[in-house]
């Protein structure tokens, strides 16, 4: 199968390597010509995934027409850039191509789910979502990784499952695309909160509470948006939340940790070439909670830390001194 990946960050590069092992014809796109030159010359993504050789059979380009003959197109770019790249690539993507989004977030302008955004730009093509606990640094090295492919058509999901699965990369189909997308986006917000707790040295009890109560918030929002409750007990709910809230591979966790240690958000973002998706998802999630009338106190405090200069200590006090309520 001919597969084009828009995005040569860590996950786009890891997917290119994994899918090449399945004997697919892989091409990968980067928006920066200088990055393309570096990838071609060194056959290694020195910026985003160092130490991993990029097979010679993978084509690399900065031209949007790279997908002109693709059977399957993967969008592996930051959530904020998905609309722009899809719009620029639209004239070249075949009408019968399968589209997969792997970004975790919401559209920045109107808080749409990303599959909705892509469908509006590229109508008539199926748009699926690949999500789950999947650090690129581990998956590309053959460490066991399990993810979910989501969309409304089970037969298409099963066909795509066959394309993506490998010896160390297991894929499960799920027809609850809303739940998969909401879980993948909002867990990054909670991941920042977990990092803040770590930076404040608040201990394991607090982190366990944050993860479980954070999952309750994700589930409430997802159900209000039309998701199935059971989805949030799976890989794209609890699974992705655990790995994001406990691993130093997680850029959201690392960012939160630095904030908890006293750094300003601008310092944190300025110190990494990676996109910290949870920062942008926090604003979108806060707005979605208001739109759907969903109570999300943890998300609210993280939003206020990031956008209203609330201190981590004050946010913690607000959460611990809320009016008493039941766990449900």
C-alpha positions as CSV (number, residue, x, y, z in Angstrom):
1,X,0.0,0.0,0.0
2,X,1.2,3.5,-0.8
3,X,1.1,5.6,2.4
4,X,1.9,9.3,2.8
5,X,2.6,10.8,6.2
6,X,2.2,14.6,6.6
7,X,4.5,15.4,9.5
8,X,8.1,14.4,10.3
9,X,8.0,14.9,14.0
10,X,8.7,12.0,16.4
11,X,5.4,10.2,15.9
12,X,5.3,10.7,12.1
13,X,8.8,9.4,11.9
14,X,8.1,6.4,14.1
15,X,5.0,5.5,12.1
16,X,7.0,5.7,8.9
17,X,9.5,3.2,10.3
18,X,6.9,0.9,11.7
19,X,4.8,0.8,8.5
20,X,7.9,0.4,6.3
21,X,8.5,-2.9,8.2
22,X,5.1,-4.1,6.8
23,X,6.5,-3.6,3.3
24,X,4.3,-0.6,2.5
25,X,5.6,2.2,0.2
26,X,6.1,5.1,2.6
27,X,6.6,8.8,1.9
28,X,6.9,11.4,4.7
29,X,6.4,15.2,4.5
30,X,8.1,18.0,6.5
31,X,7.1,21.6,6.0
32,X,10.7,22.8,6.4
33,X,13.0,22.3,3.3
34,X,16.1,22.3,5.6
35,X,14.6,19.5,7.7
36,X,14.0,17.5,4.5
37,X,17.6,18.0,3.5
38,X,18.8,16.9,6.9
39,X,16.6,13.8,6.8
40,X,17.8,12.9,3.4
41,X,21.4,13.4,4.2
42,X,21.7,11.6,7.5
43,X,18.7,9.2,7.2
44,X,18.0,10.1,10.9
45,X,15.6,12.5,12.5
46,X,18.2,14.3,14.6
47,X,15.7,16.9,15.9
48,X,12.7,14.8,16.9
49,X,13.7,11.1,17.1
50,X,17.5,10.8,17.2
51,X,19.2,7.4,17.2
52,X,16.7,5.8,14.8
53,X,17.8,5.1,11.3
54,X,15.4,6.1,8.6
55,X,15.2,3.4,5.9
56,X,16.5,4.3,2.4
57,X,13.2,3.2,0.9
58,X,11.2,6.0,2.6
59,X,10.7,9.1,0.3
60,X,11.0,12.5,2.0
61,X,9.7,15.8,0.6
62,X,8.3,19.2,1.5
63,X,5.9,19.2,-1.4
64,X,2.2,18.9,-0.6
65,X,1.8,16.8,-3.8
66,X,3.6,13.9,-2.1
67,X,0.2,12.2,-1.5
68,X,-0.9,12.4,-5.2
69,X,-0.8,8.6,-5.6
70,X,-1.4,7.6,-2.0
71,X,-3.9,4.9,-0.9
72,X,-3.7,6.1,2.7
73,X,-2.8,9.5,4.1
74,X,-1.8,10.1,7.7
75,X,-1.8,13.5,9.4
76,X,0.9,13.4,12.1
77,X,1.2,17.2,12.8
78,X,0.3,19.4,15.8
79,X,-3.5,19.8,16.2
80,X,-3.2,23.5,15.5
81,X,-1.7,22.9,12.1
82,X,-4.1,20.1,10.9
83,X,-6.5,22.4,9.2
84,X,-3.8,24.4,7.4
85,X,-2.0,21.3,6.1
86,X,-5.1,19.5,5.1
87,X,-6.2,22.6,3.1
88,X,-2.9,22.9,1.4
89,X,-2.8,19.1,0.6
90,X,-6.4,18.9,-0.5
91,X,-5.8,19.4,-4.3
92,X,-3.4,16.4,-4.3
93,X,-5.1,13.8,-2.1
94,X,-7.0,11.2,-4.2
95,X,-10.7,11.0,-3.7
96,X,-10.5,7.3,-2.8
97,X,-7.7,7.7,-0.2
98,X,-8.3,6.6,3.5
99,X,-7.4,9.5,5.9
100,X,-6.0,8.9,9.4
101,X,-5.4,11.6,12.0
102,X,-3.0,10.9,14.8
103,X,-2.9,14.4,16.4
104,X,-4.5,14.7,19.8
105,X,-6.3,18.0,20.3
106,X,-9.1,20.1,19.0
107,X,-9.4,22.7,16.3
108,X,-8.1,26.0,17.7
109,X,-10.7,28.3,16.2
110,X,-14.0,26.4,17.0
111,X,-13.0,23.4,19.2
112,X,-14.1,20.9,16.6
113,X,-12.8,17.4,16.8
114,X,-10.0,17.0,14.3
115,X,-11.8,14.3,12.3
116,X,-14.7,16.8,11.8
117,X,-12.2,19.5,10.7
118,X,-10.5,17.2,8.2
119,X,-13.9,15.9,6.9
120,X,-15.0,19.5,6.2
121,X,-11.9,20.2,4.2
122,X,-11.7,16.8,2.4
123,X,-15.3,15.7,2.0
124,X,-16.2,12.3,0.6
125,X,-13.2,10.5,2.1
126,X,-13.3,8.4,5.3
127,X,-11.4,10.0,8.2
128,X,-10.2,7.7,10.9
129,X,-8.4,8.4,14.2
130,X,-5.4,6.5,15.5
131,X,-4.8,7.0,19.2
132,X,-3.7,5.4,22.4
133,X,-0.7,5.1,24.8
134,X,2.1,5.3,22.3
135,X,5.3,7.1,23.0
136,X,7.2,7.3,19.7
137,X,10.5,6.6,21.5
138,X,9.3,3.2,22.6
139,X,7.1,2.1,19.6
140,X,9.9,2.7,17.1
141,X,12.3,0.5,19.0
142,X,9.9,-2.4,18.9
143,X,8.7,-2.2,22.5
144,X,5.1,-3.5,22.8
145,X,2.6,-0.8,21.9
146,X,-1.2,-1.0,21.6
147,X,-3.4,1.6,20.0
148,X,-6.9,2.1,18.7
149,X,-8.1,2.9,15.2
150,X,-11.5,4.6,15.4
151,X,-14.3,5.5,12.9
152,X,-17.9,4.7,12.2
153,X,-17.3,1.9,9.7
154,X,-16.2,-1.3,11.4
155,X,-15.3,-3.1,8.1
156,X,-13.0,-0.2,7.1
157,X,-11.5,-0.2,10.6
158,X,-10.7,-3.9,10.3
159,X,-9.2,-3.3,6.8
160,X,-7.0,-0.5,8.2
161,X,-6.1,-2.6,11.3
162,X,-4.5,-5.2,8.9
163,X,-2.5,-2.4,7.2
164,X,-1.2,-1.0,10.5
165,X,-0.5,-4.0,12.7
166,X,3.0,-5.4,13.2
167,X,4.8,-7.7,15.5
168,X,5.2,-5.1,18.3
169,X,2.4,-2.7,17.2
170,X,-1.1,-4.0,18.1
171,X,-4.2,-2.2,16.8
172,X,-7.8,-2.5,18.0
173,X,-10.8,-1.1,16.1
174,X,-13.4,1.1,18.0
175,X,-16.4,2.7,16.4
176,X,-16.7,5.3,19.2
177,X,-14.6,8.0,17.4
178,X,-15.9,10.8,19.6
179,X,-14.8,9.0,22.7
180,X,-11.4,8.2,21.3
181,X,-10.8,11.8,20.1
182,X,-11.9,13.4,23.4
183,X,-9.9,11.0,25.5
184,X,-6.8,11.6,23.4
185,X,-7.1,15.4,23.6
186,X,-8.1,16.0,27.2
187,X,-5.6,13.5,28.7
188,X,-2.9,15.9,27.7
189,X,-4.4,18.6,29.9
190,X,-4.5,16.2,32.9
191,X,-0.9,15.2,32.1
192,X,0.2,18.8,32.6
193,X,-1.6,18.7,36.0
194,X,0.2,15.5,36.9
195,X,3.5,17.1,36.0
196,X,2.7,20.1,38.2
197,X,2.1,17.8,41.2
198,X,5.4,16.1,40.5
199,X,7.2,19.5,40.4
200,X,5.6,20.5,43.6
201,X,6.6,17.1,45.2
202,X,3.0,16.5,46.3
203,X,3.4,12.7,46.4
204,X,1.8,9.6,44.9
205,X,-1.5,10.0,46.7
206,X,-2.2,13.3,45.0
207,X,-1.1,12.0,41.6
208,X,-3.4,8.9,41.9
209,X,-6.3,11.2,42.8
210,X,-5.6,13.5,39.9
211,X,-5.5,10.7,37.4
212,X,-8.8,9.1,38.6
213,X,-10.7,12.4,39.1
214,X,-9.2,13.6,35.8
215,X,-10.6,10.5,34.1
216,X,-14.0,11.3,35.5
217,X,-13.8,14.8,34.0
218,X,-12.8,13.4,30.6
219,X,-15.6,10.9,30.7
220,X,-18.2,13.6,31.6
221,X,-17.2,15.8,28.7
222,X,-17.0,12.9,26.3
223,X,-20.5,11.6,27.2
224,X,-21.9,15.1,26.9
225,X,-20.4,15.2,23.3
226,X,-21.9,11.9,22.4
227,X,-19.3,9.3,23.4
228,X,-19.9,5.9,25.0
229,X,-18.8,5.7,28.7
230,X,-17.0,2.4,28.2
231,X,-14.5,3.9,25.8
232,X,-12.8,5.9,28.7
233,X,-12.0,2.6,30.5
234,X,-9.9,1.5,27.4
235,X,-6.7,2.3,25.8
236,X,-7.6,5.8,24.6
237,X,-9.0,6.8,28.0
238,X,-7.4,5.3,31.0
239,X,-4.5,3.8,29.1
240,X,-3.4,7.0,27.4
241,X,-4.0,8.9,30.6
242,X,-1.7,6.6,32.7
243,X,1.2,6.9,30.3
244,X,0.9,10.7,29.9
245,X,0.7,11.3,33.7
246,X,3.6,9.0,34.7
247,X,6.3,9.1,32.0
248,X,9.1,11.5,31.4
249,X,8.6,10.7,27.7
250,X,5.4,12.8,27.9
251,X,6.1,16.4,26.9
252,X,2.9,17.4,28.7
253,X,4.1,15.8,31.9
254,X,7.5,17.4,31.6
255,X,6.0,20.8,30.9
256,X,3.8,20.6,33.9
257,X,6.7,19.5,36.1
258,X,8.7,22.5,35.1
259,X,5.8,24.8,35.9
260,X,5.5,23.1,39.3
261,X,9.2,23.8,39.9
262,X,8.5,27.5,39.3
263,X,9.1,28.2,35.6
264,X,6.9,30.5,33.7
265,X,4.9,28.9,30.8
266,X,6.8,31.0,28.3
267,X,10.1,29.6,29.6
268,X,8.8,26.1,29.3
269,X,7.5,26.4,25.8
270,X,10.7,28.3,24.7
271,X,12.9,25.5,26.0
272,X,11.6,22.8,23.7
273,X,11.2,22.2,19.9
274,X,8.2,19.9,20.6
275,X,4.6,21.1,20.7
276,X,3.0,20.8,24.1
277,X,-0.5,19.9,23.0
278,X,-2.0,20.1,26.4
279,X,-1.4,23.8,26.6
280,X,-3.7,24.4,23.7
281,X,-6.1,21.6,24.5
282,X,-6.6,23.2,28.0
283,X,-8.2,26.3,26.4
284,X,-10.3,24.3,24.0
285,X,-11.4,21.9,26.8
286,X,-12.3,24.7,29.1
287,X,-14.5,26.3,26.4
288,X,-16.1,22.9,25.5
289,X,-16.9,22.3,29.2
290,X,-18.7,25.7,29.3
291,X,-20.5,25.0,26.1
292,X,-21.8,21.6,27.2
293,X,-22.4,22.6,30.8
294,X,-19.9,20.0,32.2
295,X,-18.2,20.5,35.5
296,X,-14.4,20.0,35.1
297,X,-12.7,21.6,38.2
298,X,-9.2,20.1,37.5
299,X,-9.3,21.3,33.9
300,X,-10.5,24.7,35.1
301,X,-7.6,25.1,37.5
302,X,-5.0,24.0,34.9
303,X,-6.5,26.4,32.4
304,X,-6.2,29.2,34.9
305,X,-2.6,28.3,35.7
306,X,-1.7,28.4,32.0
307,X,-3.8,31.4,30.9
308,X,-4.6,33.5,34.0
309,X,-1.4,33.3,35.9
310,X,-2.8,31.3,38.8
311,X,0.0,29.8,40.9
312,X,0.1,26.0,41.2
313,X,-0.2,26.3,44.9
314,X,-3.3,28.4,44.6
315,X,-4.8,25.9,42.1
316,X,-4.2,23.1,44.6
317,X,-5.9,25.0,47.4
318,X,-8.9,25.7,45.2
319,X,-9.3,22.0,44.3
320,X,-8.8,20.7,47.9
321,X,-11.2,23.3,49.4
322,X,-14.1,22.8,47.0
323,X,-17.5,22.1,48.4
324,X,-18.0,18.5,49.4
325,X,-19.6,16.2,46.9
326,X,-20.0,12.5,46.0
327,X,-17.5,10.6,43.9
328,X,-19.9,9.8,41.0
